[in-house]
Amino acid sequence: MQCARRGAWIEYDGISPKSADKHKDLVLHLLELGFGDQILISQDAGWYRPGEPGGGEVRGFGFLQDRFLPMLWEAGVAKAITDKFLVDNPRRALEV
């Protein structure tokens, strides 16, 4: 939490069906602590693994939108807050 208190971005990456509950709890915890303006989320979809048959299991690009955000909404997170994670915070993080 020291990094967050100093203003660092907190980015949760690789959100997937296997990690969704853990990631949801982490996001909710940061929100409770007041760090919603510093949260970034992504899912690392579409991996290709050479050496695995067919390149491995390809994850689609819809999990974050179709399943993870609804999990946050069901937990009481407002849509305006999740929009912040996907639009407002990344825009601020990438400003030059």
mmCIF file as gemmi writes it, N, C-alpha and C atoms, coordinates in Angstrom:
data_model
loop_
_atom_site.group_PDB
_atom_site.id
_atom_site.type_symbol
_atom_site.label_atom_id
_atom_site.label_alt_id
_atom_site.label_comp_id
_atom_site.label_asym_id
_atom_site.label_entity_id
_atom_site.label_seq_id
_atom_site.pdbx_PDB_ins_code
_atom_site.Cartn_x
_atom_site.Cartn_y
_atom_site.Cartn_z
_atom_site.occupancy
_atom_site.B_iso_or_equiv
_atom_site.pdbx_formal_charge
_atom_site.auth_seq_id
_atom_site.auth_asym_id
_atom_site.pdbx_PDB_model_num
ATOM 1 N N . MET Axp A 1 ? 0.801 -1.2 0 1 0 ? 1 A 1
ATOM 2 C CA . MET Axp A 1 ? 0 0 0 1 0 ? 1 A 1
ATOM 3 C C . MET Axp A 1 ? 0.842 1.261 0 1 0 ? 1 A 1
ATOM 4 N N . GLN Axp A 2 ? 2.116 1.141 0.341 1 0 ? 2 A 1
ATOM 5 C CA . GLN Axp A 2 ? 2.962 2.333 0.361 1 0 ? 2 A 1
ATOM 6 C C . GLN Axp A 2 ? 3.037 2.977 -1.018 1 0 ? 2 A 1
ATOM 7 N N . CYS Axp A 3 ? 3.119 2.148 -2.045 1 0 ? 3 A 1
ATOM 8 C CA . CYS Axp A 3 ? 3.184 2.688 -3.409 1 0 ? 3 A 1
ATOM 9 C C . CYS Axp A 3 ? 1.905 3.451 -3.741 1 0 ? 3 A 1
ATOM 10 N N . ALA Axp A 4 ? 0.772 2.882 -3.389 1 0 ? 4 A 1
ATOM 11 C CA . ALA Axp A 4 ? -0.505 3.55 -3.659 1 0 ? 4 A 1
ATOM 12 C C . ALA Axp A 4 ? -0.591 4.859 -2.889 1 0 ? 4 A 1
ATOM 13 N N . ARG Axp A 5 ? -0.154 4.843 -1.659 1 0 ? 5 A 1
ATOM 14 C CA . ARG Axp A 5 ? -0.186 6.077 -0.853 1 0 ? 5 A 1
ATOM 15 C C . ARG Axp A 5 ? 0.699 7.172 -1.44 1 0 ? 5 A 1
ATOM 16 N N . ARG Axp A 6 ? 1.722 6.763 -2.149 1 0 ? 6 A 1
ATOM 17 C CA . ARG Axp A 6 ? 2.624 7.734 -2.783 1 0 ? 6 A 1
ATOM 18 C C . ARG Axp A 6 ? 2.133 8.161 -4.157 1 0 ? 6 A 1
ATOM 19 N N . GLY Axp A 7 ? 1.003 7.614 -4.594 1 0 ? 7 A 1
ATOM 20 C CA . GLY Axp A 7 ? 0.402 8.035 -5.858 1 0 ? 7 A 1
ATOM 21 C C . GLY Axp A 7 ? 0.658 7.136 -7.043 1 0 ? 7 A 1
ATOM 22 N N . ALA Axp A 8 ? 1.275 5.969 -6.838 1 0 ? 8 A 1
ATOM 23 C CA . ALA Axp A 8 ? 1.559 5.052 -7.947 1 0 ? 8 A 1
ATOM 24 C C . ALA Axp A 8 ? 0.274 4.452 -8.51 1 0 ? 8 A 1
ATOM 25 N N . TRP Axp A 9 ? 0.317 4.118 -9.779 1 0 ? 9 A 1
ATOM 26 C CA . TRP Axp A 9 ? -0.785 3.386 -10.403 1 0 ? 9 A 1
ATOM 27 C C . TRP Axp A 9 ? -0.752 1.958 -9.905 1 0 ? 9 A 1
ATOM 28 N N . ILE Axp A 10 ? -1.921 1.382 -9.643 1 0 ? 10 A 1
ATOM 29 C CA . ILE Axp A 10 ? -2.036 -0.023 -9.255 1 0 ? 10 A 1
ATOM 30 C C . ILE Axp A 10 ? -2.767 -0.712 -10.393 1 0 ? 10 A 1
ATOM 31 N N . GLU Axp A 11 ? -2.054 -1.608 -11.08 1 0 ? 11 A 1
ATOM 32 C CA . GLU Axp A 11 ? -2.596 -2.234 -12.285 1 0 ? 11 A 1
ATOM 33 C C . GLU Axp A 11 ? -2.779 -3.724 -12.045 1 0 ? 11 A 1
ATOM 34 N N . TYR Axp A 12 ? -3.992 -4.196 -12.273 1 0 ? 12 A 1
ATOM 35 C CA . TYR Axp A 12 ? -4.283 -5.624 -12.189 1 0 ? 12 A 1
ATOM 36 C C . TYR Axp A 12 ? -4.435 -6.151 -13.597 1 0 ? 12 A 1
ATOM 37 N N . ASP Axp A 13 ? -3.526 -7.048 -13.962 1 0 ? 13 A 1
ATOM 38 C CA . ASP Axp A 13 ? -3.434 -7.569 -15.311 1 0 ? 13 A 1
ATOM 39 C C . ASP Axp A 13 ? -3.701 -9.07 -15.276 1 0 ? 13 A 1
ATOM 40 N N . GLY Axp A 14 ? -3.992 -9.63 -16.41 1 0 ? 14 A 1
ATOM 41 C CA . GLY Axp A 14 ? -4.2 -11.07 -16.489 1 0 ? 14 A 1
ATOM 42 C C . GLY Axp A 14 ? -5.502 -11.529 -15.856 1 0 ? 14 A 1
ATOM 43 N N . ILE Axp A 15 ? -6.493 -10.652 -15.799 1 0 ? 15 A 1
ATOM 44 C CA . ILE Axp A 15 ? -7.782 -11.037 -15.225 1 0 ? 15 A 1
ATOM 45 C C . ILE Axp A 15 ? -8.408 -12.088 -16.132 1 0 ? 15 A 1
ATOM 46 N N . SER Axp A 16 ? -8.754 -13.214 -15.541 1 0 ? 16 A 1
ATOM 47 C CA . SER Axp A 16 ? -9.274 -14.361 -16.301 1 0 ? 16 A 1
ATOM 48 C C . SER Axp A 16 ? -10.313 -15.085 -15.452 1 0 ? 16 A 1
ATOM 49 N N . PRO Axp A 17 ? -10.983 -16.079 -16.028 1 0 ? 17 A 1
ATOM 50 C CA . PRO Axp A 17 ? -11.938 -16.833 -15.22 1 0 ? 17 A 1
ATOM 51 C C . PRO Axp A 17 ? -11.304 -17.432 -13.96 1 0 ? 17 A 1
ATOM 52 N N . LYS Axp A 18 ? -10.052 -17.858 -14.061 1 0 ? 18 A 1
ATOM 53 C CA . LYS Axp A 18 ? -9.384 -18.469 -12.908 1 0 ? 18 A 1
ATOM 54 C C . LYS Axp A 18 ? -9.05 -17.454 -11.821 1 0 ? 18 A 1
ATOM 55 N N . SER Axp A 19 ? -8.812 -16.201 -12.202 1 0 ? 19 A 1
ATOM 56 C CA . SER Axp A 19 ? -8.359 -15.209 -11.23 1 0 ? 19 A 1
ATOM 57 C C . SER Axp A 19 ? -9.424 -14.165 -10.873 1 0 ? 19 A 1
ATOM 58 N N . ALA Axp A 20 ? -10.591 -14.263 -11.471 1 0 ? 20 A 1
ATOM 59 C CA . ALA Axp A 20 ? -11.594 -13.198 -11.349 1 0 ? 20 A 1
ATOM 60 C C . ALA Axp A 20 ? -11.988 -12.906 -9.905 1 0 ? 20 A 1
ATOM 61 N N . ASP Axp A 21 ? -12.227 -13.923 -9.111 1 0 ? 21 A 1
ATOM 62 C CA . ASP Axp A 21 ? -12.634 -13.681 -7.728 1 0 ? 21 A 1
ATOM 63 C C . ASP Axp A 21 ? -11.531 -12.972 -6.94 1 0 ? 21 A 1
ATOM 64 N N . LYS Axp A 22 ? -10.294 -13.417 -7.132 1 0 ? 22 A 1
ATOM 65 C CA . LYS Axp A 22 ? -9.169 -12.788 -6.448 1 0 ? 22 A 1
ATOM 66 C C . LYS Axp A 22 ? -9.023 -11.329 -6.892 1 0 ? 22 A 1
ATOM 67 N N . HIS Axp A 23 ? -9.086 -11.101 -8.205 1 0 ? 23 A 1
ATOM 68 C CA . HIS Axp A 23 ? -8.965 -9.736 -8.714 1 0 ? 23 A 1
ATOM 69 C C . HIS Axp A 23 ? -10.12 -8.849 -8.237 1 0 ? 23 A 1
ATOM 70 N N . LYS Axp A 24 ? -11.312 -9.405 -8.189 1 0 ? 24 A 1
ATOM 71 C CA . LYS Axp A 24 ? -12.453 -8.626 -7.686 1 0 ? 24 A 1
ATOM 72 C C . LYS Axp A 24 ? -12.196 -8.186 -6.256 1 0 ? 24 A 1
ATOM 73 N N . ASP Axp A 25 ? -11.728 -9.106 -5.42 1 0 ? 25 A 1
ATOM 74 C CA . ASP Axp A 25 ? -11.451 -8.772 -4.021 1 0 ? 25 A 1
ATOM 75 C C . ASP Axp A 25 ? -10.359 -7.712 -3.906 1 0 ? 25 A 1
ATOM 76 N N . LEU Axp A 26 ? -9.337 -7.795 -4.737 1 0 ? 26 A 1
ATOM 77 C CA . LEU Axp A 26 ? -8.257 -6.804 -4.712 1 0 ? 26 A 1
ATOM 78 C C . LEU Axp A 26 ? -8.765 -5.42 -5.104 1 0 ? 26 A 1
ATOM 79 N N . VAL Axp A 27 ? -9.575 -5.366 -6.161 1 0 ? 27 A 1
ATOM 80 C CA . VAL Axp A 27 ? -10.135 -4.084 -6.603 1 0 ? 27 A 1
ATOM 81 C C . VAL Axp A 27 ? -11.036 -3.499 -5.508 1 0 ? 27 A 1
ATOM 82 N N . LEU Axp A 28 ? -11.888 -4.336 -4.933 1 0 ? 28 A 1
ATOM 83 C CA . LEU Axp A 28 ? -12.785 -3.854 -3.876 1 0 ? 28 A 1
ATOM 84 C C . LEU Axp A 28 ? -11.998 -3.33 -2.677 1 0 ? 28 A 1
ATOM 85 N N . HIS Axp A 29 ? -10.922 -4.007 -2.34 1 0 ? 29 A 1
ATOM 86 C CA . HIS Axp A 29 ? -10.098 -3.57 -1.214 1 0 ? 29 A 1
ATOM 87 C C . HIS Axp A 29 ? -9.488 -2.19 -1.489 1 0 ? 29 A 1
ATOM 88 N N . LEU Axp A 30 ? -8.942 -2.007 -2.691 1 0 ? 30 A 1
ATOM 89 C CA . LEU Axp A 30 ? -8.367 -0.702 -3.026 1 0 ? 30 A 1
ATOM 90 C C . LEU Axp A 30 ? -9.422 0.396 -3.02 1 0 ? 30 A 1
ATOM 91 N N . LEU Axp A 31 ? -10.61 0.063 -3.498 1 0 ? 31 A 1
ATOM 92 C CA . LEU Axp A 31 ? -11.694 1.053 -3.475 1 0 ? 31 A 1
ATOM 93 C C . LEU Axp A 31 ? -12.039 1.436 -2.038 1 0 ? 31 A 1
ATOM 94 N N . GLU Axp A 32 ? -12.095 0.449 -1.157 1 0 ? 32 A 1
ATOM 95 C CA . GLU Axp A 32 ? -12.384 0.72 0.255 1 0 ? 32 A 1
ATOM 96 C C . GLU Axp A 32 ? -11.342 1.648 0.872 1 0 ? 32 A 1
ATOM 97 N N . LEU Axp A 33 ? -10.107 1.533 0.416 1 0 ? 33 A 1
ATOM 98 C CA . LEU Axp A 33 ? -9.021 2.354 0.938 1 0 ? 33 A 1
ATOM 99 C C . LEU Axp A 33 ? -8.943 3.724 0.263 1 0 ? 33 A 1
ATOM 100 N N . GLY Axp A 34 ? -9.787 3.936 -0.757 1 0 ? 34 A 1
ATOM 101 C CA . GLY Axp A 34 ? -9.83 5.231 -1.412 1 0 ? 34 A 1
ATOM 102 C C . GLY Axp A 34 ? -8.879 5.419 -2.58 1 0 ? 34 A 1
ATOM 103 N N . PHE Axp A 35 ? -8.433 4.323 -3.193 1 0 ? 35 A 1
ATOM 104 C CA . PHE Axp A 35 ? -7.484 4.412 -4.286 1 0 ? 35 A 1
ATOM 105 C C . PHE Axp A 35 ? -8.104 4.184 -5.67 1 0 ? 35 A 1
ATOM 106 N N . GLY Axp A 36 ? -9.393 4.42 -5.82 1 0 ? 36 A 1
ATOM 107 C CA . GLY Axp A 36 ? -10.07 4.201 -7.098 1 0 ? 36 A 1
ATOM 108 C C . GLY Axp A 36 ? -9.51 5.008 -8.251 1 0 ? 36 A 1
ATOM 109 N N . ASP Axp A 37 ? -8.924 6.16 -7.964 1 0 ? 37 A 1
ATOM 110 C CA . ASP Axp A 37 ? -8.362 6.999 -9.025 1 0 ? 37 A 1
ATOM 111 C C . ASP Axp A 37 ? -7.018 6.485 -9.525 1 0 ? 37 A 1
ATOM 112 N N . GLN Axp A 38 ? -6.527 5.397 -8.943 1 0 ? 38 A 1
ATOM 113 C CA . GLN Axp A 38 ? -5.223 4.86 -9.324 1 0 ? 38 A 1
ATOM 114 C C . GLN Axp A 38 ? -5.3 3.438 -9.882 1 0 ? 38 A 1
ATOM 115 N N . ILE Axp A 39 ? -6.505 2.891 -10.054 1 0 ? 39 A 1
ATOM 116 C CA . ILE Axp A 39 ? -6.661 1.501 -10.487 1 0 ? 39 A 1
ATOM 117 C C . ILE Axp A 39 ? -6.725 1.415 -12.005 1 0 ? 39 A 1
ATOM 118 N N . LEU Axp A 40 ? -5.949 0.48 -12.551 1 0 ? 40 A 1
ATOM 119 C CA . LEU Axp A 40 ? -5.989 0.113 -13.963 1 0 ? 40 A 1
ATOM 120 C C . LEU Axp A 40 ? -6.242 -1.389 -14.027 1 0 ? 40 A 1
ATOM 121 N N . ILE Axp A 41 ? -7.058 -1.847 -14.984 1 0 ? 41 A 1
ATOM 122 C CA . ILE Axp A 41 ? -7.324 -3.287 -15.113 1 0 ? 41 A 1
ATOM 123 C C . ILE Axp A 41 ? -7.19 -3.708 -16.574 1 0 ? 41 A 1
ATOM 124 N N . SER Axp A 42 ? -6.767 -4.963 -16.777 1 0 ? 42 A 1
ATOM 125 C CA . SER Axp A 42 ? -6.696 -5.54 -18.122 1 0 ? 42 A 1
ATOM 126 C C . SER Axp A 42 ? -6.742 -7.056 -18.01 1 0 ? 42 A 1
ATOM 127 N N . GLN Axp A 43 ? -6.838 -7.721 -19.155 1 0 ? 43 A 1
ATOM 128 C CA . GLN Axp A 43 ? -7.026 -9.172 -19.089 1 0 ? 43 A 1
ATOM 129 C C . GLN Axp A 43 ? -6.013 -10.005 -19.853 1 0 ? 43 A 1
ATOM 130 N N . ASP Axp A 44 ? -5.117 -9.429 -20.61 1 0 ? 44 A 1
ATOM 131 C CA . ASP Axp A 44 ? -4.123 -10.218 -21.354 1 0 ? 44 A 1
ATOM 132 C C . ASP Axp A 44 ? -4.768 -11.306 -22.218 1 0 ? 44 A 1
ATOM 133 N N . ALA Axp A 45 ? -5.666 -10.939 -23.064 1 0 ? 45 A 1
ATOM 134 C CA . ALA Axp A 45 ? -6.351 -11.93 -23.903 1 0 ? 45 A 1
ATOM 135 C C . ALA Axp A 45 ? -5.526 -12.27 -25.134 1 0 ? 45 A 1
ATOM 136 N N . GLY Axp A 46 ? -5.882 -13.41 -25.735 1 0 ? 46 A 1
ATOM 137 C CA . GLY Axp A 46 ? -5.331 -13.79 -27.023 1 0 ? 46 A 1
ATOM 138 C C . GLY Axp A 46 ? -3.944 -14.393 -27.002 1 0 ? 46 A 1
ATOM 139 N N . TRP Axp A 47 ? -3.506 -14.91 -25.85 1 0 ? 47 A 1
ATOM 140 C CA . TRP Axp A 47 ? -2.169 -15.469 -25.781 1 0 ? 47 A 1
ATOM 141 C C . TRP Axp A 47 ? -1.949 -16.553 -26.818 1 0 ? 47 A 1
ATOM 142 N N . TYR Axp A 48 ? -0.746 -16.618 -27.347 1 0 ? 48 A 1
ATOM 143 C CA . TYR Axp A 48 ? -0.323 -17.684 -28.249 1 0 ? 48 A 1
ATOM 144 C C . TYR Axp A 48 ? 0.934 -18.294 -27.645 1 0 ? 48 A 1
ATOM 145 N N . ARG Axp A 49 ? 0.937 -19.616 -27.483 1 0 ? 49 A 1
ATOM 146 C CA . ARG Axp A 49 ? 2.084 -20.291 -26.871 1 0 ? 49 A 1
ATOM 147 C C . ARG Axp A 49 ? 2.711 -21.268 -27.862 1 0 ? 49 A 1
ATOM 148 N N . PRO Axp A 50 ? 3.834 -20.888 -28.459 1 0 ? 50 A 1
ATOM 149 C CA . PRO Axp A 50 ? 4.525 -21.8 -29.377 1 0 ? 50 A 1
ATOM 150 C C . PRO Axp A 50 ? 4.857 -23.098 -28.653 1 0 ? 50 A 1
ATOM 151 N N . GLY Axp A 51 ? 4.764 -24.187 -29.361 1 0 ? 51 A 1
ATOM 152 C CA . GLY Axp A 51 ? 5.084 -25.479 -28.775 1 0 ? 51 A 1
ATOM 153 C C . GLY Axp A 51 ? 3.878 -26.21 -28.228 1 0 ? 51 A 1
ATOM 154 N N . GLU Axp A 52 ? 2.789 -25.507 -28.027 1 0 ? 52 A 1
ATOM 155 C CA . GLU Axp A 52 ? 1.566 -26.168 -27.59 1 0 ? 52 A 1
ATOM 156 C C . GLU Axp A 52 ? 0.706 -26.43 -28.822 1 0 ? 52 A 1
ATOM 157 N N . PRO Axp A 53 ? -0.011 -27.525 -28.823 1 0 ? 53 A 1
ATOM 158 C CA . PRO Axp A 53 ? -0.874 -27.822 -29.973 1 0 ? 53 A 1
ATOM 159 C C . PRO Axp A 53 ? -1.813 -26.654 -30.282 1 0 ? 53 A 1
ATOM 160 N N . GLY Axp A 54 ? -1.791 -26.234 -31.529 1 0 ? 54 A 1
ATOM 161 C CA . GLY Axp A 54 ? -2.654 -25.135 -31.957 1 0 ? 54 A 1
ATOM 162 C C . GLY Axp A 54 ? -2.305 -23.796 -31.324 1 0 ? 54 A 1
ATOM 163 N N . GLY Axp A 55 ? -1.125 -23.699 -30.718 1 0 ? 55 A 1
ATOM 164 C CA . GLY Axp A 55 ? -0.732 -22.446 -30.078 1 0 ? 55 A 1
ATOM 165 C C . GLY Axp A 55 ? -1.234 -22.301 -28.659 1 0 ? 55 A 1
ATOM 166 N N . GLY Axp A 56 ? -1.849 -23.346 -28.13 1 0 ? 56 A 1
ATOM 167 C CA . GLY Axp A 56 ? -2.366 -23.267 -26.771 1 0 ? 56 A 1
ATOM 168 C C . GLY Axp A 56 ? -3.795 -22.765 -26.748 1 0 ? 56 A 1
ATOM 169 N N . GLU Axp A 57 ? -4.287 -22.583 -25.558 1 0 ? 57 A 1
ATOM 170 C CA . GLU Axp A 57 ? -5.656 -22.112 -25.388 1 0 ? 57 A 1
ATOM 171 C C . GLU Axp A 57 ? -5.705 -20.603 -25.599 1 0 ? 57 A 1
ATOM 172 N N . VAL Axp A 58 ? -6.453 -20.179 -26.604 1 0 ? 58 A 1
ATOM 173 C CA . VAL Axp A 58 ? -6.591 -18.752 -26.889 1 0 ? 58 A 1
ATOM 174 C C . VAL Axp A 58 ? -7.741 -18.215 -26.046 1 0 ? 58 A 1
ATOM 175 N N . ARG Axp A 59 ? -7.445 -17.177 -25.296 1 0 ? 59 A 1
ATOM 176 C CA . ARG Axp A 59 ? -8.492 -16.537 -24.502 1 0 ? 59 A 1
ATOM 177 C C . ARG Axp A 59 ? -9.068 -15.388 -25.315 1 0 ? 59 A 1
ATOM 178 N N . GLY Axp A 60 ? -10.373 -15.315 -25.34 1 0 ? 60 A 1
ATOM 179 C CA . GLY Axp A 60 ? -11.034 -14.248 -26.083 1 0 ? 60 A 1
ATOM 180 C C . GLY Axp A 60 ? -10.869 -12.895 -25.427 1 0 ? 60 A 1
ATOM 181 N N . PHE Axp A 61 ? -11.312 -11.878 -26.131 1 0 ? 61 A 1
ATOM 182 C CA . PHE Axp A 61 ? -11.148 -10.51 -25.655 1 0 ? 61 A 1
ATOM 183 C C . PHE Axp A 61 ? -12.352 -9.999 -24.87 1 0 ? 61 A 1
ATOM 184 N N . GLY Axp A 62 ? -13.351 -10.833 -24.626 1 0 ? 62 A 1
ATOM 185 C CA . GLY Axp A 62 ? -14.575 -10.359 -24.007 1 0 ? 62 A 1
ATOM 186 C C . GLY Axp A 62 ? -14.728 -10.577 -22.521 1 0 ? 62 A 1
ATOM 187 N N . PHE Axp A 63 ? -13.824 -11.301 -21.878 1 0 ? 63 A 1
ATOM 188 C CA . PHE Axp A 63 ? -14.035 -11.649 -20.476 1 0 ? 63 A 1
ATOM 189 C C . PHE Axp A 63 ? -14.173 -10.431 -19.573 1 0 ? 63 A 1
ATOM 190 N N . LEU Axp A 64 ? -13.297 -9.479 -19.74 1 0 ? 64 A 1
ATOM 191 C CA . LEU Axp A 64 ? -13.332 -8.302 -18.871 1 0 ? 64 A 1
ATOM 192 C C . LEU Axp A 64 ? -14.69 -7.615 -18.953 1 0 ? 64 A 1
ATOM 193 N N . GLN Axp A 65 ? -15.14 -7.36 -20.161 1 0 ? 65 A 1
ATOM 194 C CA . GLN Axp A 65 ? -16.41 -6.658 -20.376 1 0 ? 65 A 1
ATOM 195 C C . GLN Axp A 65 ? -17.627 -7.525 -20.037 1 0 ? 65 A 1
ATOM 196 N N . ASP Axp A 66 ? -17.575 -8.774 -20.475 1 0 ? 66 A 1
ATOM 197 C CA . ASP Axp A 66 ? -18.755 -9.631 -20.354 1 0 ? 66 A 1
ATOM 198 C C . ASP Axp A 66 ? -18.942 -10.254 -18.971 1 0 ? 66 A 1
ATOM 199 N N . ARG Axp A 67 ? -17.844 -10.487 -18.263 1 0 ? 67 A 1
ATOM 200 C CA . ARG Axp A 67 ? -17.966 -11.201 -16.991 1 0 ? 67 A 1
ATOM 201 C C . ARG Axp A 67 ? -17.391 -10.468 -15.796 1 0 ? 67 A 1
ATOM 202 N N . PHE Axp A 68 ? -16.189 -9.854 -15.952 1 0 ? 68 A 1
ATOM 203 C CA . PHE Axp A 68 ? -15.552 -9.253 -14.781 1 0 ? 68 A 1
ATOM 204 C C . PHE Axp A 68 ? -16.251 -7.967 -14.336 1 0 ? 68 A 1
ATOM 205 N N . LEU Axp A 69 ? -16.546 -7.078 -15.263 1 0 ? 69 A 1
ATOM 206 C CA . LEU Axp A 69 ? -17.236 -5.848 -14.876 1 0 ? 69 A 1
ATOM 207 C C . LEU Axp A 69 ? -18.589 -6.143 -14.222 1 0 ? 69 A 1
ATOM 208 N N . PRO Axp A 70 ? -19.394 -7.068 -14.759 1 0 ? 70 A 1
ATOM 209 C CA . PRO Axp A 70 ? -20.637 -7.402 -14.06 1 0 ? 70 A 1
ATOM 210 C C . PRO Axp A 70 ? -20.409 -7.93 -12.639 1 0 ? 70 A 1
ATOM 211 N N . MET Axp A 71 ? -19.306 -8.633 -12.415 1 0 ? 71 A 1
ATOM 212 C CA . MET Axp A 71 ? -18.989 -9.085 -11.052 1 0 ? 71 A 1
ATOM 213 C C . MET Axp A 71 ? -18.792 -7.88 -10.126 1 0 ? 71 A 1
ATOM 214 N N . LEU Axp A 72 ? -18.09 -6.868 -10.63 1 0 ? 72 A 1
ATOM 215 C CA . LEU Axp A 72 ? -17.884 -5.664 -9.819 1 0 ? 72 A 1
ATOM 216 C C . LEU Axp A 72 ? -19.199 -4.935 -9.584 1 0 ? 72 A 1
ATOM 217 N N . TRP Axp A 73 ? -20.031 -4.837 -10.617 1 0 ? 73 A 1
ATOM 218 C CA . TRP Axp A 73 ? -21.332 -4.167 -10.472 1 0 ? 73 A 1
ATOM 219 C C . TRP Axp A 73 ? -22.193 -4.886 -9.439 1 0 ? 73 A 1
ATOM 220 N N . GLU Axp A 74 ? -22.196 -6.229 -9.495 1 0 ? 74 A 1
ATOM 221 C CA . GLU Axp A 74 ? -22.973 -7.009 -8.53 1 0 ? 74 A 1
ATOM 222 C C . GLU Axp A 74 ? -22.459 -6.805 -7.102 1 0 ? 74 A 1
ATOM 223 N N . ALA Axp A 75 ? -21.174 -6.48 -6.984 1 0 ? 75 A 1
ATOM 224 C CA . ALA Axp A 75 ? -20.582 -6.231 -5.665 1 0 ? 75 A 1
ATOM 225 C C . ALA Axp A 75 ? -20.823 -4.795 -5.199 1 0 ? 75 A 1
ATOM 226 N N . GLY Axp A 76 ? -21.532 -4.012 -6.024 1 0 ? 76 A 1
ATOM 227 C CA . GLY Axp A 76 ? -21.89 -2.654 -5.624 1 0 ? 76 A 1
ATOM 228 C C . GLY Axp A 76 ? -21.04 -1.542 -6.202 1 0 ? 76 A 1
ATOM 229 N N . VAL Axp A 77 ? -20.131 -1.874 -7.105 1 0 ? 77 A 1
ATOM 230 C CA . VAL Axp A 77 ? -19.297 -0.847 -7.725 1 0 ? 77 A 1
ATOM 231 C C . VAL Axp A 77 ? -20.113 -0.191 -8.847 1 0 ? 77 A 1
ATOM 232 N N . ALA Axp A 78 ? -20.201 1.123 -8.815 1 0 ? 78 A 1
ATOM 233 C CA . ALA Axp A 78 ? -20.976 1.857 -9.825 1 0 ? 78 A 1
ATOM 234 C C . ALA Axp A 78 ? -20.299 1.782 -11.19 1 0 ? 78 A 1
ATOM 235 N N . LYS Axp A 79 ? -21.115 1.808 -12.242 1 0 ? 79 A 1
ATOM 236 C CA . LYS Axp A 79 ? -20.576 1.778 -13.601 1 0 ? 79 A 1
ATOM 237 C C . LYS Axp A 79 ? -19.632 2.955 -13.843 1 0 ? 79 A 1
ATOM 238 N N . ALA Axp A 80 ? -19.92 4.102 -13.275 1 0 ? 80 A 1
ATOM 239 C CA . ALA Axp A 80 ? -19.027 5.26 -13.437 1 0 ? 80 A 1
ATOM 240 C C . ALA Axp A 80 ? -17.629 4.97 -12.888 1 0 ? 80 A 1
ATOM 241 N N . ILE Axp A 81 ? -17.551 4.154 -11.853 1 0 ? 81 A 1
ATOM 242 C CA . ILE Axp A 81 ? -16.251 3.797 -11.275 1 0 ? 81 A 1
ATOM 243 C C . ILE Axp A 81 ? -15.521 2.828 -12.196 1 0 ? 81 A 1
ATOM 244 N N . THR Axp A 82 ? -16.218 1.826 -12.723 1 0 ? 82 A 1
ATOM 245 C CA . THR Axp A 82 ? -15.543 0.89 -13.626 1 0 ? 82 A 1
ATOM 246 C C . THR Axp A 82 ? -15.143 1.592 -14.923 1 0 ? 82 A 1
ATOM 247 N N . ASP Axp A 83 ? -15.922 2.574 -15.368 1 0 ? 83 A 1
ATOM 248 C CA . ASP Axp A 83 ? -15.518 3.371 -16.54 1 0 ? 83 A 1
ATOM 249 C C . ASP Axp A 83 ? -14.212 4.1 -16.247 1 0 ? 83 A 1
ATOM 250 N N . LYS Axp A 84 ? -14.058 4.529 -15.018 1 0 ? 84 A 1
ATOM 251 C CA . LYS Axp A 84 ? -12.822 5.207 -14.612 1 0 ? 84 A 1
ATOM 252 C C . LYS Axp A 84 ? -11.623 4.271 -14.794 1 0 ? 84 A 1
ATOM 253 N N . PHE Axp A 85 ? -11.792 2.985 -14.434 1 0 ? 85 A 1
ATOM 254 C CA . PHE Axp A 85 ? -10.692 2.019 -14.559 1 0 ? 85 A 1
ATOM 255 C C . PHE Axp A 85 ? -10.278 1.822 -16.016 1 0 ? 85 A 1
ATOM 256 N N . LEU Axp A 86 ? -11.254 1.897 -16.926 1 0 ? 86 A 1
ATOM 257 C CA . LEU Axp A 86 ? -11.005 1.563 -18.327 1 0 ? 86 A 1
ATOM 258 C C . LEU Axp A 86 ? -10.785 2.759 -19.244 1 0 ? 86 A 1
ATOM 259 N N . VAL Axp A 87 ? -11.214 3.942 -18.817 1 0 ? 87 A 1
ATOM 260 C CA . VAL Axp A 87 ? -11.123 5.116 -19.689 1 0 ? 87 A 1
ATOM 261 C C . VAL Axp A 87 ? -10.343 6.249 -19.017 1 0 ? 87 A 1
ATOM 262 N N . ASP Axp A 88 ? -10.873 6.745 -17.93 1 0 ? 88 A 1
ATOM 263 C CA . ASP Axp A 88 ? -10.294 7.936 -17.301 1 0 ? 88 A 1
ATOM 264 C C . ASP Axp A 88 ? -8.894 7.686 -16.729 1 0 ? 88 A 1
ATOM 265 N N . ASN Axp A 89 ? -8.74 6.624 -15.967 1 0 ? 89 A 1
ATOM 266 C CA . ASN Axp A 89 ? -7.431 6.354 -15.364 1 0 ? 89 A 1
ATOM 267 C C . ASN Axp A 89 ? -6.362 6.06 -16.417 1 0 ? 89 A 1
ATOM 268 N N . PRO Axp A 90 ? -6.644 5.204 -17.42 1 0 ? 90 A 1
ATOM 269 C CA . PRO Axp A 90 ? -5.618 4.991 -18.452 1 0 ? 90 A 1
ATOM 270 C C . PRO Axp A 90 ? -5.261 6.28 -19.197 1 0 ? 90 A 1
ATOM 271 N N . ARG Axp A 91 ? -6.245 7.119 -19.464 1 0 ? 91 A 1
ATOM 272 C CA . ARG Axp A 91 ? -5.959 8.382 -20.151 1 0 ? 91 A 1
ATOM 273 C C . ARG Axp A 91 ? -4.99 9.217 -19.312 1 0 ? 91 A 1
ATOM 274 N N . ARG Axp A 92 ? -5.242 9.289 -18.015 1 0 ? 92 A 1
ATOM 275 C CA . ARG Axp A 92 ? -4.355 10.073 -17.135 1 0 ? 92 A 1
ATOM 276 C C . ARG Axp A 92 ? -2.983 9.408 -17.015 1 0 ? 92 A 1
ATOM 277 N N . ALA Axp A 93 ? -2.956 8.083 -16.949 1 0 ? 93 A 1
ATOM 278 C CA . ALA Axp A 93 ? -1.682 7.367 -16.808 1 0 ? 93 A 1
ATOM 279 C C . ALA Axp A 93 ? -0.795 7.547 -18.038 1 0 ? 93 A 1
ATOM 280 N N . LEU Axp A 94 ? -1.411 7.727 -19.195 1 0 ? 94 A 1
ATOM 281 C CA . LEU Axp A 94 ? -0.636 7.831 -20.438 1 0 ? 94 A 1
ATOM 282 C C . LEU Axp A 94 ? -0.406 9.261 -20.901 1 0 ? 94 A 1
ATOM 283 N N . GLU Axp A 95 ? -0.851 10.227 -20.112 1 0 ? 95 A 1
ATOM 284 C CA . GLU Axp A 95 ? -0.611 11.624 -20.473 1 0 ? 95 A 1
ATOM 285 C C . GLU Axp A 95 ? 0.888 11.916 -20.446 1 0 ? 95 A 1
ATOM 286 N N . VAL Axp A 96 ? 1.281 12.773 -21.353 1 0 ? 96 A 1
ATOM 287 C CA . VAL Axp A 96 ? 2.701 13.172 -21.394 1 0 ? 96 A 1
ATOM 288 C C . VAL Axp A 96 ? 2.803 14.604 -20.917 1 0 ? 96 A 1
